[in-house]
Amino acid sequence: MTSTPGFTCTCCGRHHAELPMSYSTTAPHAWHHSFADAPDCLLSSDQCVIKAEHCFVKGLIEIPVAGTGEKFSWAVWVSLSRDNFARAAELWDTPGREAEEPYFGWLSTDLPLYAPTTINLKTHVHTRPVGERFSIELEPTDHPLAVEQRTGITLDRVRAIAETVLHSGDDADDDA
């Protein structure tokens, strides 16, 4: 959470005590609740496998917030090749894993605040020290999310995101 005071929501008129600086989704876009009991499927807080074929990891798209020294983050899912997923799993608890070259991945989270869709944006997945989520670097395109990651956002944009997420009814949860 940020040290920035809360805000009065223009959607509901209520004062919210804190301004969330991160949001998280529970599963990749391709996940369906019917996969939960399938023997060839897995969904944990950081890894997902669908039908023993499609592999995903959770990481953070971090966006600098102008004038604050803070970062806003989206905790999102990215698909990896089976080989890269196996390598990431092999190094999961290995100190020094952050020296690993980035993995190529496809963004597999739909962030409805952005148009066009965020599904299948190209990414580089950077491993961080043990216990830290991957850093997701978007390919530098003109997609609004990629532009925000490169150039940053204002606190007003963070408030606008909060208002939209708080009143959207989607699966985004506070705190990545």
N, CA, C and O of each residue as an XYZ file, in Angstrom:
704
protein
N       0.828     -1.178      0.000
C       0.000      0.000      0.000
C       0.880      1.251      0.000
O       2.043      1.227      0.403
N       0.312      2.276     -0.440
C       1.036      3.532     -0.543
C       0.880      4.365      0.727
O      -0.051      4.158      1.504
N       1.789      5.294      0.927
C       1.673      6.226      2.039
C       0.742      7.375      1.663
O       0.445      8.235      2.492
N       0.285      7.388      0.412
C      -0.630      8.420     -0.057
C      -1.966      8.242      0.659
O      -2.465      7.122      0.768
N      -2.555      9.349      1.153
C      -3.838      9.227      1.836
C      -4.897      8.642      0.909
O      -4.718      8.557     -0.306
N      -5.999      8.245      1.522
C      -7.094      7.673      0.757
C      -7.657      8.657     -0.249
O      -7.079      9.711     -0.515
N      -8.801      8.284     -0.802
C      -9.398      9.124     -1.831
C     -10.911      9.011     -1.761
O     -11.449      8.022     -1.264
N     -11.580     10.017     -2.255
C     -13.025      9.986     -2.357
C     -13.367      9.524     -3.760
O     -12.972     10.142     -4.748
N     -14.090      8.452     -3.831
C     -14.421      7.806     -5.099
C     -15.485      8.612     -5.845
O     -16.525      8.952     -5.280
N     -15.220      8.910     -7.104
C     -16.195      9.646     -7.903
C     -17.331      8.742     -8.375
O     -18.348      9.235     -8.863
N     -17.169      7.424     -8.237
C     -18.229      6.496     -8.641
C     -19.289      6.334     -7.550
O     -20.488      6.393     -7.824
N     -18.829      6.129     -6.300
C     -19.764      5.840     -5.214
C     -19.856      6.959     -4.179
O     -20.739      6.942     -3.321
N     -18.953      7.925     -4.258
C     -18.969      9.034     -3.323
C     -18.378      8.732     -1.959
O     -18.295      9.623     -1.114
N     -17.967      7.498     -1.728
C     -17.393      7.100     -0.434
C     -15.912      7.453     -0.382
O     -15.224      7.520     -1.400
N     -15.444      7.678      0.861
C     -14.007      7.879      1.064
C     -13.386      6.517      1.339
O     -13.832      5.796      2.232
N     -12.367      6.166      0.582
C     -11.629      4.916      0.787
C     -10.342      5.279      1.508
O      -9.629      6.194      1.095
N     -10.042      4.561      2.589
C      -8.938      4.918      3.482
C      -7.566      4.861      2.823
O      -6.677      5.641      3.167
N      -7.391      3.950      1.886
C      -6.084      3.808      1.229
C      -6.262      3.723     -0.275
O      -7.303      3.305     -0.782
N      -5.226      4.126     -0.962
C      -5.194      4.029     -2.417
C      -4.391      2.786     -2.777
O      -3.172      2.779     -2.606
N      -5.050      1.722     -3.278
C      -4.311      0.501     -3.629
C      -3.275      0.777     -4.714
O      -3.543      1.474     -5.693
N      -2.086      0.214     -4.514
C      -1.001      0.375     -5.481
C      -0.716     -0.923     -6.225
O       0.257     -1.011     -6.973
N      -1.566     -1.937     -6.020
C      -1.374     -3.198     -6.732
C      -2.694     -3.951     -6.804
O      -3.562     -3.837     -5.938
N      -2.802     -4.723     -7.875
C      -3.957     -5.597     -8.080
C      -3.453     -6.916     -8.624
O      -2.407     -6.990     -9.268
N      -4.224     -7.955     -8.349
C      -3.815     -9.290     -8.755
C      -4.998    -10.055     -9.319
O      -6.137     -9.851     -8.900
N      -4.729    -10.926    -10.261
C      -5.754    -11.821    -10.772
C      -5.441    -13.230    -10.277
O      -4.285    -13.570    -10.026
N      -6.477    -14.036    -10.142
C      -6.319    -15.350     -9.525
C      -5.832    -16.428    -10.485
O      -5.233    -17.414    -10.055
N      -6.082    -16.253    -11.787
C      -5.734    -17.312    -12.741
C      -5.548    -16.712    -14.132
O      -6.041    -15.621    -14.418
N      -4.831    -17.435    -14.993
C      -4.702    -16.973    -16.384
C      -6.065    -16.932    -17.074
O      -7.014    -17.595    -16.657
N      -6.132    -16.152    -18.117
C      -7.359    -15.990    -18.892
C      -7.920    -17.343    -19.363
O      -9.137    -17.520    -19.419
N      -7.056    -18.275    -19.694
C      -7.479    -19.572    -20.242
C      -7.999    -20.544    -19.177
O      -8.577    -21.574    -19.524
N      -7.807    -20.238    -17.896
C      -8.221    -21.139    -16.824
C      -9.752    -21.166    -16.720
O     -10.419    -20.141    -16.863
N     -10.279    -22.347    -16.471
C     -11.707    -22.530    -16.243
C     -11.872    -23.309    -14.948
O     -11.093    -24.219    -14.669
N     -12.871    -22.963    -14.163
C     -13.053    -23.624    -12.863
C     -13.182    -25.143    -12.991
O     -12.884    -25.863    -12.037
N     -13.613    -25.637    -14.131
C     -13.741    -27.086    -14.319
C     -12.385    -27.799    -14.332
O     -12.330    -29.021    -14.192
N     -11.289    -27.044    -14.500
C      -9.948    -27.640    -14.498
C      -9.459    -27.965    -13.086
O      -8.488    -28.705    -12.926
N     -10.110    -27.429    -12.074
C      -9.610    -27.509    -10.696
C      -9.338    -28.934    -10.220
O      -8.379    -29.159     -9.482
N     -10.146    -29.881    -10.618
C      -9.969    -31.265    -10.154
C      -9.321    -32.174    -11.180
O      -9.173    -33.371    -10.936
N      -8.936    -31.635    -12.312
C      -8.321    -32.448    -13.364
C      -6.889    -32.823    -12.977
O      -6.137    -31.975    -12.499
N      -6.511    -34.075    -13.179
C      -5.160    -34.512    -12.793
C      -4.044    -33.877    -13.622
O      -2.893    -33.855    -13.187
N      -4.366    -33.365    -14.800
C      -3.351    -32.754    -15.652
C      -3.386    -31.231    -15.601
O      -2.853    -30.555    -16.481
N      -4.023    -30.702    -14.552
C      -4.110    -29.247    -14.373
C      -3.658    -28.872    -12.969
O      -3.823    -29.640    -12.021
N      -3.089    -27.683    -12.855
C      -2.600    -27.172    -11.575
C      -2.799    -25.671    -11.558
O      -2.525    -24.988    -12.545
N      -3.275    -25.160    -10.435
C      -3.325    -23.720    -10.231
C      -2.884    -23.444     -8.801
O      -3.573    -23.794     -7.842
N      -1.714    -22.805     -8.677
C      -1.230    -22.357     -7.370
C      -1.186    -20.833     -7.402
O      -1.650    -20.216     -8.362
N      -0.642    -20.240     -6.379
C      -0.573    -18.780     -6.355
C       0.440    -18.226     -7.354
O       0.388    -17.042     -7.688
N       1.365    -19.066     -7.839
C       2.428    -18.588     -8.724
C       2.610    -19.380    -10.007
O       3.309    -18.925    -10.913
N       1.998    -20.553    -10.105
C       2.173    -21.395    -11.285
C       0.831    -21.973    -11.711
O      -0.064    -22.187    -10.893
N       0.715    -22.220    -13.015
C      -0.497    -22.820    -13.551
C      -0.106    -23.709    -14.733
O       0.735    -23.350    -15.557
N      -0.742    -24.876    -14.788
C      -0.597    -25.779    -15.929
C      -2.007    -26.206    -16.320
O      -2.806    -26.593    -15.468
N      -2.305    -26.132    -17.603
C      -3.606    -26.533    -18.112
C      -3.410    -27.695    -19.069
O      -2.714    -27.589    -20.079
N      -4.051    -28.820    -18.718
C      -4.043    -30.038    -19.534
C      -2.628    -30.489    -19.873
O      -2.380    -30.980    -20.974
N      -1.702    -30.328    -18.937
C      -0.297    -30.744    -19.076
C       0.368    -30.170    -20.321
O       1.389    -30.681    -20.781
N      -0.215    -29.108    -20.862
C       0.298    -28.559    -22.114
C       0.611    -27.068    -22.040
O       1.637    -26.624    -22.555
N      -0.253    -26.305    -21.413
C      -0.101    -24.855    -21.352
C       0.417    -24.467    -19.971
O      -0.182    -24.815    -18.953
N       1.532    -23.745    -19.947
C       2.226    -23.428    -18.692
C       2.276    -21.919    -18.481
O       2.520    -21.153    -19.414
N       2.039    -21.506    -17.230
C       1.983    -20.095    -16.893
C       2.692    -19.835    -15.572
O       2.736    -20.701    -14.698
N       3.247    -18.632    -15.433
C       3.771    -18.160    -14.153
C       3.171    -16.785    -13.888
O       2.763    -16.073    -14.804
N       3.131    -16.436    -12.604
C       2.607    -15.131    -12.206
C       3.770    -14.185    -11.942
O       4.764    -14.563    -11.323
N       3.636    -12.976    -12.410
C       4.673    -11.976    -12.211
C       4.069    -10.590    -12.123
O       2.851    -10.422    -12.184
N       4.926     -9.611    -11.981
C       4.479     -8.236    -11.785
C       4.857     -7.332    -12.956
O       6.018     -7.265    -13.362
N       3.861     -6.645    -13.485
C       4.108     -5.531    -14.387
C       4.159     -4.315    -13.475
O       3.149     -3.930    -12.887
N       5.332     -3.714    -13.360
C       5.498     -2.573    -12.474
C       5.547     -1.288    -13.285
O       6.197     -1.201    -14.326
N       4.830     -0.290    -12.766
C       4.693      0.985    -13.459
C       5.087      2.093    -12.486
O       4.490      2.211    -11.416
N       6.088      2.911    -12.840
C       6.463      4.000    -11.933
C       5.333      5.026    -11.795
O       4.638      5.340    -12.761
N       5.166      5.540    -10.567
C       4.162      6.570    -10.304
C       4.902      7.896    -10.158
O       5.691      8.082     -9.231
N       4.640      8.804    -11.075
C       5.347     10.091    -11.160
C       5.306     10.853     -9.833
O       4.256     10.995     -9.206
N       6.480     11.336     -9.429
C       6.587     12.191     -8.260
C       6.460     11.513     -6.916
O       6.406     12.189     -5.888
N       6.408     10.159     -6.898
C       6.211      9.476     -5.619
C       7.363      8.559     -5.234
O       7.537      8.253     -4.054
N       8.149      8.115     -6.204
C       9.173      7.117     -5.927
C       8.584      5.730     -5.726
O       9.310      4.799     -5.378
N       7.283      5.574     -5.939
C       6.606      4.288     -5.767
C       6.294      3.664     -7.121
O       6.383      4.302     -8.169
N       5.923      2.390     -7.051
C       5.505      1.687     -8.261
C       4.105      1.139     -8.051
O       3.753      0.650     -6.978
N       3.323      1.237     -9.110
C       2.022      0.592     -9.179
C       2.256     -0.747     -9.856
O       3.076     -0.830    -10.770
N       1.560     -1.797     -9.436
C       1.807     -3.083    -10.094
C       0.531     -3.871    -10.362
O      -0.439     -3.841     -9.606
N       0.595     -4.566    -11.474
C      -0.409     -5.555    -11.852
C       0.242     -6.924    -11.686
O       1.270     -7.189    -12.309
N      -0.324     -7.792    -10.868
C       0.143     -9.184    -10.781
C      -0.624     -9.952    -11.849
O      -1.842    -10.112    -11.766
N       0.104    -10.422    -12.844
C      -0.493    -11.007    -14.043
C       0.107    -12.381    -14.334
O       1.127    -12.767    -13.763
N      -0.542    -13.094    -15.221
C      -0.078    -14.401    -15.668
C       0.527    -14.292    -17.057
O       0.030    -13.564    -17.916
N       1.605    -15.027    -17.257
C       2.310    -15.058    -18.536
C       2.528    -16.511    -18.914
O       2.934    -17.323    -18.083
N       2.257    -16.838    -20.174
C       2.514    -18.204    -20.633
C       3.992    -18.348    -20.975
O       4.619    -17.428    -21.500
N       4.528    -19.512    -20.668
C       5.904    -19.856    -21.015
C       5.894    -21.151    -21.808
O       4.965    -21.950    -21.694
N       6.921    -21.355    -22.606
C       7.076    -22.652    -23.255
C       7.260    -23.704    -22.167
O       7.641    -23.374    -21.044
N       6.995    -24.958    -22.487
C       7.188    -26.027    -21.489
C       8.627    -26.084    -21.018
O       8.879    -26.299    -19.832
N       9.587    -25.893    -21.935
C      11.002    -25.922    -21.550
C      11.337    -24.792    -20.578
O      12.004    -25.017    -19.568
N      10.876    -23.580    -20.879
C      11.157    -22.454    -19.985
C      10.428    -22.594    -18.654
O      10.965    -22.224    -17.610
N       9.215    -23.121    -18.685
C       8.481    -23.360    -17.442
C       9.225    -24.388    -16.584
O       9.365    -24.212    -15.374
N       9.696    -25.454    -17.220
C      10.451    -26.489    -16.488
C      11.731    -25.898    -15.902
O      12.098    -26.211    -14.769
N      12.404    -25.054    -16.660
C      13.629    -24.413    -16.164
C      13.322    -23.500    -14.975
O      14.032    -23.528    -13.969
N      12.279    -22.702    -15.088
C      11.884    -21.816    -13.985
C      11.526    -22.637    -12.749
O      11.889    -22.263    -11.634
N      10.825    -23.741    -12.934
C      10.458    -24.606    -11.805
C      11.705    -25.241    -11.178
O      11.805    -25.361     -9.957
N      12.640    -25.641    -12.022
C      13.890    -26.239    -11.542
C      14.666    -25.256    -10.668
O      15.290    -25.663     -9.688
N      14.635    -23.971    -11.012
C      15.385    -22.946    -10.283
C      14.560    -22.250     -9.195
O      15.045    -21.318     -8.554
N      13.324    -22.693     -8.984
C      12.377    -21.998     -8.106
C      12.978    -21.605     -6.755
O      12.802    -20.471     -6.310
N      13.677    -22.519     -6.107
C      14.243    -22.270     -4.775
C      15.765    -22.147     -4.794
O      16.413    -22.324     -3.762
N      16.335    -21.849     -5.951
C      17.782    -21.784     -6.097
C      18.291    -20.360     -5.918
O      17.941    -19.479     -6.703
N      19.116    -20.121     -4.893
C      19.707    -18.779     -4.753
C      20.519    -18.434     -6.006
O      21.177    -19.295     -6.589
N      20.460    -17.178     -6.402
C      21.171    -16.734     -7.592
C      20.377    -16.903     -8.875
O      20.871    -16.596     -9.960
N      19.155    -17.388     -8.758
C      18.340    -17.634     -9.967
C      18.105    -16.370    -10.778
O      17.789    -16.451    -11.965
N      18.254    -15.194    -10.156
C      18.027    -13.934    -10.859
C      19.044    -13.685    -11.969
O      18.868    -12.776    -12.780
N      20.114    -14.492    -12.010
C      21.103    -14.388    -13.082
C      20.615    -15.059    -14.376
O      21.243    -14.912    -15.424
N      19.516    -15.782    -14.302
C      18.938    -16.472    -15.460
C      18.535    -15.448    -16.529
O      18.020    -14.376    -16.211
N      18.774    -15.786    -17.784
C      18.333    -14.932    -18.889
C      16.797    -14.854    -18.865
O      16.144    -15.810    -18.447
N      16.213    -13.725    -19.309
C      14.750    -13.622    -19.335
C      14.145    -14.665    -20.271
O      14.742    -15.061    -21.273
N      12.946    -15.090    -19.908
C      12.171    -16.026    -20.731
C      11.189    -15.221    -21.573
O      10.674    -14.194    -21.130
N      10.932    -15.698    -22.797
C       9.884    -15.081    -23.607
C       8.540    -15.614    -23.129
O       8.413    -16.791    -22.793
N       7.544    -14.744    -23.102
C       6.202    -15.187    -22.735
C       5.139    -14.319    -23.375
O       5.415    -13.245    -23.910
N       3.918    -14.817    -23.305
C       2.755    -14.087    -23.798
C       1.897    -13.702    -22.597
O       1.574    -14.556    -21.772
N       1.523    -12.426    -22.490
C       0.659    -12.005    -21.397
C      -0.659    -12.757    -21.498
O      -1.287    -12.785    -22.557
N      -1.074    -13.364    -20.395
C      -2.261    -14.220    -20.387
C      -3.295    -13.748    -19.371
O      -4.066    -14.541    -18.832
N      -3.294    -12.460    -19.125
C      -4.274    -11.831    -18.241
C      -4.960    -10.720    -19.016
O      -4.310     -9.889    -19.650
N      -6.279    -10.722    -18.955
C      -7.048     -9.658    -19.582
C      -7.255     -8.560    -18.550
O      -7.941     -8.762    -17.549
N      -6.666     -7.408    -18.794
C      -6.875     -6.238    -17.942
C      -7.870     -5.339    -18.668
O      -7.481     -4.578    -19.554
N      -9.147     -5.417    -18.304
C     -10.184     -4.733    -19.084
C     -10.095     -3.215    -19.082
O     -10.830     -2.559    -19.820
N      -9.221     -2.648    -18.277
C      -9.046     -1.190    -18.279
C      -8.306     -0.720    -19.516
O      -8.230      0.480    -19.780
N      -7.756     -1.662    -20.282
C      -6.941     -1.316    -21.444
C      -7.585     -1.821    -22.726
O      -8.127     -2.925    -22.777
N      -7.513     -0.993    -23.755
C      -7.960     -1.401    -25.086
C      -6.875     -0.986    -26.068
O      -6.350      0.123    -25.968
N      -6.534     -1.838    -27.000
C      -7.089     -3.172    -27.186
C      -6.687     -4.118    -26.049
O      -5.976     -3.729    -25.123
N      -7.149     -5.340    -26.139
C      -6.917     -6.335    -25.100
C      -5.433     -6.484    -24.751
O      -4.552     -6.241    -25.575
N      -5.193     -6.885    -23.522
C      -3.825     -7.162    -23.087
C      -3.436     -8.618    -23.334
O      -2.268     -8.975    -23.178
N      -4.382     -9.453    -23.710
C      -4.093    -10.864    -23.981
C      -3.106    -10.965    -25.144
O      -3.276    -10.329    -26.184
N      -2.082    -11.773    -24.939
C      -1.067    -12.078    -25.946
C      -0.116    -10.936    -26.285
O       0.483    -10.929    -27.360
N       0.029     -9.969    -25.377
C       1.117     -9.009    -25.564
C       2.429     -9.755    -25.325
O       2.507    -10.605    -24.439
N       3.443     -9.444    -26.102
C       4.749    -10.104    -25.948
C       5.448     -9.567    -24.709
O       5.401     -8.373    -24.414
N       6.105    -10.486    -23.983
C       6.775    -10.109    -22.738
C       8.146    -10.769    -22.624
O       8.466    -11.733    -23.320
N       8.933    -10.211    -21.722
C      10.157    -10.848    -21.237
C       9.941    -11.058    -19.746
O       9.594    -10.126    -19.022
N      10.146    -12.275    -19.301
C       9.900    -12.658    -17.916
C      11.250    -12.746    -17.211
O      12.056    -13.632    -17.496
N      11.483    -11.825    -16.295
C      12.761    -11.739    -15.581
C      12.643    -12.408    -14.219
O      11.769    -12.070    -13.421
N      13.532    -13.360    -13.965
C      13.570    -14.031    -12.672
C      14.192    -13.102    -11.650
O      15.146    -12.382    -11.944
N      13.648    -13.127    -10.459
C      14.155    -12.330     -9.343
C      14.650    -13.266     -8.246
O      14.514    -14.483     -8.366
N      15.221    -12.712     -7.182
C      15.697    -13.564     -6.091
C      14.583    -14.452     -5.521
O      13.400    -14.131     -5.632
N      14.980    -15.558     -4.917
C      14.037    -16.509     -4.325
C      13.058    -15.760     -3.418
O      13.458    -14.928     -2.604
N      11.791    -16.067     -3.572
C      10.752    -15.437     -2.769
C      10.106    -14.233     -3.426
O       9.095    -13.729     -2.938
N      10.678    -13.765     -4.529
C      10.107    -12.618     -5.237
C       9.477    -13.074     -6.541
O       9.993    -13.963     -7.220
N       8.360    -12.457     -6.881
C       7.688    -12.770     -8.141
C       8.514    -12.287     -9.327
O       9.320    -11.364     -9.216
N       8.291    -12.932    -10.451
C       8.936    -12.532    -11.700
C       8.589    -11.076    -12.024
O       7.525    -10.581    -11.653
N       9.493    -10.411    -12.713
C       9.237     -9.082    -13.253
C       8.848     -9.267    -14.714
O       9.563     -9.919    -15.475
N       7.726     -8.698    -15.100
C       7.229     -8.839    -16.463
C       7.497     -7.539    -17.218
O       6.984     -6.477    -16.865
N       8.304     -7.648    -18.253
C       8.622     -6.509    -19.099
C       7.872     -6.662    -20.414
O       8.073     -7.634    -21.143
N       7.012     -5.703    -20.714
C       6.267     -5.746    -21.961
C       7.141     -5.294    -23.121
O       8.003     -4.428    -22.969
N       6.904     -5.895    -24.281
C       7.587     -5.433    -25.482
C       7.230     -3.954    -25.669
O       6.072     -3.579    -25.488
N       8.199     -3.115    -26.027
C       7.933     -1.681    -26.148
C       7.130     -1.344    -27.411
O       7.688     -1.018    -28.459
N       5.818     -1.432    -27.273
C       4.914     -1.114    -28.383
C       4.119      0.136    -28.026
O       4.393      0.786    -27.017
N       3.135      0.470    -28.856
C       2.274      1.608    -28.552
C       1.018      1.190    -27.787
O       0.110      2.003    -27.613
N       0.949     -0.074    -27.324
C      -0.183     -0.491    -26.491
C      -0.184      0.370    -25.226
O       0.881      0.600    -24.653
N      -1.343      0.854    -24.774
C      -1.389      1.738    -23.601
C      -0.704      1.173    -22.349
O      -0.074      1.928    -21.609
N      -0.812     -0.129    -22.099
C      -0.147     -0.712    -20.930
C       1.370     -0.663    -21.090
O       2.086     -0.357    -20.136
N       1.856     -0.958    -22.278
C       3.301     -0.900    -22.529
C       3.810      0.535    -22.403
O       4.898      0.767    -21.875
N       3.028      1.488    -22.886
C       3.413      2.896    -22.774
C       3.478      3.297    -21.301
O       4.428      3.955    -20.877
N       2.465      2.899    -20.516
C       2.484      3.224    -19.087
C       3.693      2.614    -18.389
O       4.305      3.260    -17.538
N       4.040      1.386    -18.736
C       5.196      0.755    -18.102
C       6.472      1.535    -18.410
O       7.340      1.668    -17.547
N       6.588      2.044    -19.615
C       7.789      2.796    -20.005
C       7.816      4.214    -19.448
O       8.865      4.691    -19.016
N       6.663      4.892    -19.455
C       6.651      6.322    -19.145
C       6.120      6.655    -17.765
O       6.323      7.766    -17.276
N       5.436      5.703    -17.127
C       4.881      5.946    -15.807
C       3.464      6.490    -15.864
O       2.936      6.801    -16.932
N       2.858      6.598    -14.675
C       1.494      7.117    -14.543
C       1.461      8.115    -13.388
O       2.394      8.190    -12.588
N       0.393      8.864    -13.317
C       0.200      9.836    -12.241
C      -0.637      9.209    -11.131
O      -1.245      8.155    -11.320
N      -0.661      9.865     -9.973
C      -1.541      9.411     -8.894
C      -3.005      9.514     -9.318
O      -3.831      8.715     -8.875
N      -3.336     10.484    -10.166
C      -4.714     10.564    -10.669
C      -5.073      9.318    -11.467
O      -6.199      8.829    -11.376
N      -4.144      8.806    -12.239
C      -4.391      7.564    -12.996
C      -4.558      6.389    -12.028
O      -5.415      5.532    -12.243
N      -3.747      6.340    -10.962
C      -3.882      5.272     -9.966
C      -5.275      5.342     -9.338
O      -5.913      4.307     -9.144
N      -5.757      6.550     -9.017
C      -7.110      6.709     -8.450
C      -8.171      6.252     -9.456
O      -9.137      5.589     -9.078
N      -7.998      6.600    -10.720
C      -8.960      6.190    -11.750
C      -8.990      4.661    -11.879
O     -10.057      4.068    -12.037
N      -7.824      4.035    -11.810
C      -7.771      2.566    -11.856
C      -8.509      1.999    -10.647
O      -9.302      1.068    -10.785
N      -8.250      2.559     -9.454
C      -8.903      2.084     -8.239
C     -10.420      2.176     -8.365
O     -11.131      1.231     -8.024
N     -10.909      3.292     -8.846
C     -12.358      3.457     -8.998
C     -12.932      2.423     -9.955
O     -13.982      1.836     -9.692
N     -12.246      2.206    -11.050
C     -12.726      1.235    -12.030
C     -12.710     -0.182    -11.455
O     -13.686     -0.919    -11.594
N     -11.616     -0.560    -10.816
C     -11.508     -1.917    -10.264
C     -12.503     -2.122     -9.134
O     -13.157     -3.163     -9.069
N     -12.626     -1.152     -8.248
C     -13.552     -1.283     -7.117
C     -14.997     -1.454     -7.563
O     -15.798     -2.052     -6.845
N     -15.336     -0.940     -8.728
C     -16.727     -0.966     -9.173
C     -16.952     -1.821    -10.414
O     -17.993     -1.718    -11.062
N     -15.973     -2.668    -10.744
C     -16.099     -3.463    -11.974
C     -16.716     -4.825    -11.750
O     -17.336     -5.377    -12.659
N     -16.558     -5.394    -10.530
C     -17.082     -6.725    -10.271
C     -16.286     -7.816    -10.935
O     -16.761     -8.950    -11.002
N     -15.063     -7.524    -11.446
C     -14.259     -8.571    -12.078
C     -13.443     -9.308    -11.028
O     -13.671     -9.133     -9.831
N     -12.494    -10.132    -11.463
C     -11.731    -10.975    -10.538
C     -10.445    -10.327    -10.063
O      -9.592    -11.011     -9.498
N     -10.282     -9.039    -10.274
C      -9.055     -8.383     -9.783
C      -9.176     -8.187     -8.273
O     -10.203     -7.726     -7.775
N      -8.124     -8.540     -7.564
C      -8.094     -8.434     -6.114
C      -7.025     -7.432     -5.732
O      -6.032     -7.276     -6.444
N      -7.221     -6.742     -4.602
C      -6.187     -5.844     -4.097
C      -4.963     -6.635     -3.720
O      -5.047     -7.817     -3.390
N      -3.842     -5.985     -3.771
C      -2.558     -6.495     -3.273
C      -2.001     -7.651     -4.079
O      -2.419     -8.800     -3.935
N      -1.075     -7.323     -4.907
C      -0.358     -8.341     -5.677
C       0.504     -9.101     -4.733
O       1.211    -10.020     -5.145
